[in-house]
Amino acid sequence: MLVEIDNLRIGFKTRTGFAPAVKGVSLRLGAEKLGIVGESGSGKSLTARALMKLLPRQTRIEADRLAFDGIDILSASEKQMRTIRGKRAGFILQDPKYSLNPVKTIGNQVAEAWRTHKGGSRREAADAAANLLEQVKIRNPKAVAASYPHEVSGGMGQRVMIAMMLAPDPELLIADEPTSALDATVQAEILRLIEELVSERSMGLLLISHDLPLVSHFCDRVAVMYSGRVMEELKASELLSAAHPYTRGLLNCIPSLTHLRERLPILERDPEWLK
């Protein structure tokens, strides 16, 4: 089992006291594709960042178990975390504009990711970078490697981010809204690419998204989060027949081209869900 999360609780100190953000989340993930969906602020990204110990120091993180491949994350040292972050678990963020260094060429950034975890000469790293860019289906990878981030499109930038995360051959790929800044056509291309690479390399995938149909199509299982808790977890193929009223409400809010409605329904929330 790659990821084990039992009763994860995350909160932040505020001027008025303590604000809980994640309230008892439990998840398991092996060599499969797990999607986490929910509204903004539901705790999806916090859960993933806690697993990589990427939250601010003032954050309070507690759990009965928070482990990656048997390693206890809560007690792991920074040295141990560096052997996990990037090397064994890659993290693709939402927008490549904020993740890529604007003053370094794309090739240098991918090569740096490769050398950090695998060593080797600069020449070997440059060749590996070109090969990785080719693996993520970038045409003319050598020309792209010589470019700067502002010279490529959003979709191309996201492919570069995927190449950087794949450089050390990770066992787990965490994708946090990897297509939110892209148009619909490019979204489908990027997700197909991630799906192919995860299958070819037998990796685990944790996909965080707002898009229920997208997650149901690309994942094996789906966890639906609301207000820091998992409301329901089910097979992706069974998402349309979900039982929980929150999941049903999210599905009902999705516009349809075949069943047109003048107004989309407003999701009604029940305080009982949080008891």
C-alpha positions as CSV (number, residue, x, y, z in Angstrom):
1,M,0.0,0.0,0.0
2,L,1.5,3.3,-1.1
3,V,-0.6,5.8,0.9
4,E,-2.3,5.1,4.3
5,I,-4.3,8.0,5.8
6,D,-6.3,7.3,9.0
7,N,-8.3,10.0,10.8
8,L,-6.2,12.9,9.4
9,R,-6.9,16.3,11.1
10,I,-5.5,19.6,9.9
11,G,-6.0,23.0,11.4
12,F,-4.6,26.5,11.7
13,K,-4.1,28.9,14.5
14,T,-6.0,32.2,14.1
15,R,-6.4,35.4,16.2
16,T,-9.6,34.1,17.6
17,G,-8.5,30.5,18.3
18,F,-8.1,27.4,16.2
19,A,-9.7,26.8,12.8
20,P,-10.1,23.1,11.8
21,A,-9.8,22.5,8.0
22,V,-9.6,18.8,7.6
23,K,-11.6,16.7,10.1
24,G,-10.9,13.0,10.2
25,V,-10.1,12.0,6.6
26,S,-9.2,8.4,5.9
27,L,-7.9,7.1,2.6
28,R,-5.9,4.3,1.1
29,L,-4.1,4.2,-2.3
30,G,-2.0,1.6,-4.0
31,A,-1.0,1.3,-7.6
32,E,-4.3,2.7,-8.8
33,K,-5.9,6.0,-9.7
34,L,-7.8,7.7,-6.9
35,G,-9.7,11.0,-7.6
36,I,-10.6,13.5,-4.8
37,V,-13.4,15.9,-5.7
38,G,-15.3,18.6,-3.9
39,E,-15.8,22.3,-3.7
40,S,-13.0,24.8,-3.1
41,G,-12.1,24.8,0.6
42,S,-13.2,21.2,1.2
43,G,-9.6,20.1,2.1
44,K,-8.6,18.3,-1.0
45,S,-5.2,20.0,-1.5
46,L,-4.5,20.2,2.2
47,T,-4.8,16.4,2.4
48,A,-2.3,16.0,-0.4
49,R,0.1,18.6,0.9
50,A,0.0,17.0,4.4
51,L,1.1,13.7,2.9
52,M,4.2,15.5,1.4
53,K,4.7,17.6,4.6
54,L,4.4,20.8,2.5
55,L,2.2,22.8,4.9
56,P,3.4,25.9,6.9
57,R,5.0,25.2,10.2
58,Q,2.2,26.8,12.2
59,T,-0.2,24.2,10.8
60,R,-1.4,21.6,13.2
61,I,-1.4,18.1,11.6
62,E,-2.6,15.1,13.6
63,A,-3.5,11.5,12.4
64,D,-3.8,8.0,13.7
65,R,-1.7,7.1,10.7
66,L,-0.2,9.1,7.9
67,A,2.2,7.0,5.9
68,F,3.9,6.6,2.5
69,D,5.0,3.1,1.7
70,G,5.2,2.3,5.4
71,I,7.1,5.5,6.3
72,D,5.5,7.5,9.1
73,I,5.2,11.1,7.6
74,L,4.5,12.8,11.0
75,S,7.7,11.6,12.5
76,A,9.8,11.7,9.4
77,S,12.8,14.0,9.3
78,E,13.4,16.6,6.6
79,K,16.2,14.3,5.2
80,Q,13.7,11.4,4.9
81,M,11.1,13.6,3.3
82,R,13.6,14.7,0.6
83,T,13.9,11.0,-0.4
84,I,10.1,11.0,-0.9
85,R,9.3,14.4,-2.3
86,G,10.1,14.5,-6.0
87,K,12.0,11.2,-6.0
88,R,9.3,8.7,-4.9
89,A,6.3,11.0,-5.1
90,G,5.8,13.7,-7.8
91,F,3.5,16.7,-7.2
92,I,2.0,18.5,-10.3
93,L,0.6,21.8,-9.3
94,Q,-2.3,23.8,-10.9
95,D,-0.5,26.4,-13.0
96,P,2.9,25.9,-14.6
97,K,3.4,29.7,-14.8
98,Y,3.9,29.7,-11.0
99,S,5.9,26.5,-10.8
100,L,8.5,27.0,-13.6
101,N,11.5,29.3,-13.0
102,P,11.1,32.2,-15.6
103,V,14.9,32.8,-15.8
104,K,16.0,29.3,-16.6
105,T,15.4,27.3,-19.8
106,I,13.0,24.5,-19.8
107,G,15.8,22.0,-20.6
108,N,17.9,23.2,-17.6
109,Q,14.9,22.8,-15.2
110,V,14.1,19.3,-16.3
111,A,17.8,18.3,-16.3
112,E,18.1,19.8,-12.8
113,A,15.2,17.6,-11.6
114,W,16.9,14.5,-13.1
115,R,20.4,15.2,-11.7
116,T,19.1,16.0,-8.2
117,H,17.8,12.5,-7.9
118,K,19.9,10.4,-10.2
119,G,23.3,12.2,-10.4
120,G,25.3,12.0,-13.6
121,S,27.0,14.6,-15.8
122,R,25.4,17.7,-17.3
123,R,25.5,16.0,-20.7
124,E,23.7,12.9,-19.5
125,A,21.1,15.2,-17.7
126,A,20.5,17.2,-20.9
127,D,20.0,14.0,-22.9
128,A,17.6,12.7,-20.3
129,A,15.7,16.0,-20.3
130,A,15.2,15.8,-24.1
131,N,14.1,12.2,-23.7
132,L,11.6,13.1,-21.0
133,L,10.1,15.9,-23.1
134,E,9.7,13.5,-25.9
135,Q,8.0,11.0,-23.6
136,V,5.3,13.6,-22.7
137,K,4.7,14.0,-26.5
138,I,6.4,17.3,-27.0
139,R,7.3,17.8,-30.7
140,N,10.8,18.9,-31.3
141,P,11.9,18.5,-27.7
142,K,15.4,20.0,-28.3
143,A,13.8,23.3,-29.4
144,V,11.4,23.3,-26.5
145,A,14.3,22.5,-24.1
146,A,16.1,25.7,-25.3
147,S,13.0,27.8,-24.7
148,Y,12.0,29.8,-21.6
149,P,8.6,29.2,-19.8
150,H,7.1,32.4,-21.2
151,E,7.7,31.1,-24.7
152,V,5.5,28.1,-24.5
153,S,1.7,27.7,-24.1
154,G,-0.1,26.6,-20.9
155,G,-0.6,23.1,-22.2
156,M,3.1,22.8,-23.2
157,G,4.1,24.2,-19.7
158,Q,2.0,21.5,-18.0
159,R,3.7,18.8,-20.1
160,V,7.0,20.2,-19.0
161,M,5.9,20.0,-15.3
162,I,4.8,16.3,-15.9
163,A,8.3,15.6,-17.4
164,M,10.0,17.1,-14.4
165,M,7.9,15.0,-12.0
166,L,8.6,11.8,-14.0
167,A,12.4,12.4,-14.1
168,P,13.2,10.3,-11.0
169,D,10.7,7.5,-11.8
170,P,8.3,8.1,-8.9
171,E,5.9,5.5,-7.5
172,L,3.2,8.1,-6.8
173,L,2.0,11.0,-8.9
174,I,-0.1,13.7,-7.1
175,A,-1.9,16.0,-9.6
176,D,-3.6,19.0,-8.0
177,E,-6.0,20.5,-10.5
178,P,-3.5,19.9,-13.3
179,T,-5.8,21.2,-16.1
180,S,-7.6,24.0,-14.3
181,A,-5.8,26.7,-16.4
182,L,-6.3,24.9,-19.7
183,D,-9.0,24.9,-22.3
184,A,-11.2,21.8,-22.7
185,T,-9.3,20.2,-25.6
186,V,-5.9,20.6,-24.0
187,Q,-7.4,19.3,-20.7
188,A,-8.3,16.0,-22.4
189,E,-4.9,15.7,-23.9
190,I,-3.1,16.3,-20.7
191,L,-5.3,13.8,-18.7
192,R,-4.9,11.1,-21.4
193,L,-1.1,11.7,-21.2
194,I,-1.1,11.3,-17.4
195,E,-3.3,8.2,-17.7
196,E,-1.0,6.6,-20.2
197,L,2.2,7.4,-18.2
198,V,0.7,6.1,-14.9
199,S,-0.4,2.8,-16.6
200,E,2.9,2.3,-18.4
201,R,5.0,3.0,-15.2
202,S,2.6,1.2,-12.8
203,M,2.4,4.2,-10.6
204,G,-0.3,5.3,-8.1
205,L,-2.2,8.5,-9.1
206,L,-3.9,10.9,-6.7
207,L,-6.0,13.3,-8.9
208,I,-7.5,16.4,-7.2
209,S,-10.3,18.1,-9.2
210,H,-13.6,19.9,-9.2
211,D,-14.7,18.1,-12.3
212,L,-16.8,15.0,-11.4
213,P,-17.3,13.6,-14.9
214,L,-13.6,14.0,-15.7
215,V,-12.5,12.2,-12.5
216,S,-15.1,9.4,-13.1
217,H,-13.6,8.9,-16.6
218,F,-9.9,8.8,-15.6
219,C,-9.9,7.3,-12.1
220,D,-10.6,3.9,-10.6
221,R,-12.1,5.2,-7.3
222,V,-13.5,8.6,-6.2
223,A,-13.5,10.2,-2.8
224,V,-16.0,13.1,-2.4
225,M,-15.0,15.7,0.2
226,Y,-17.1,18.4,1.8
227,S,-16.0,20.8,4.6
228,G,-12.9,18.8,5.5
229,R,-14.5,15.3,5.5
230,V,-15.0,12.5,3.1
231,M,-18.7,12.2,2.5
232,E,-18.6,9.2,0.2
233,E,-16.0,6.9,-1.4
234,L,-17.0,4.7,-4.3
235,K,-15.9,3.1,-7.6
236,A,-15.6,5.7,-10.4
237,S,-17.8,3.6,-12.6
238,E,-20.6,3.9,-10.0
239,L,-20.4,7.7,-9.5
240,L,-23.6,8.4,-11.4
241,S,-25.5,6.1,-9.0
242,A,-23.9,7.7,-5.8
243,A,-26.1,7.5,-2.7
244,H,-25.0,10.5,-0.6
245,P,-27.1,13.6,-1.1
246,Y,-24.0,15.8,-1.3
247,T,-22.6,13.8,-4.3
248,R,-26.1,13.7,-5.8
249,G,-26.3,17.5,-5.4
250,L,-23.0,18.0,-7.2
251,L,-24.0,15.8,-10.0
252,N,-27.4,17.6,-10.4
253,C,-25.5,21.0,-10.7
254,I,-23.7,19.9,-13.8
255,P,-25.1,21.4,-17.0
256,S,-26.2,19.1,-19.8
257,L,-26.3,19.6,-23.5
258,T,-29.1,17.0,-23.9
259,H,-31.4,18.1,-21.0
260,L,-31.4,21.8,-21.1
261,R,-32.6,23.7,-18.0
262,E,-33.3,27.4,-17.6
263,R,-31.5,27.5,-14.2
264,L,-29.2,25.0,-12.6
265,P,-30.3,23.9,-9.1
266,I,-28.6,25.4,-6.0
267,L,-26.9,22.7,-3.8
268,E,-28.6,22.5,-0.4
269,R,-26.3,21.6,2.4
270,D,-27.5,19.7,5.5
271,P,-25.7,20.3,8.9
272,E,-26.3,16.6,9.6
273,W,-23.6,15.7,7.1
274,L,-20.9,17.0,9.4
275,K,-22.1,15.1,12.6
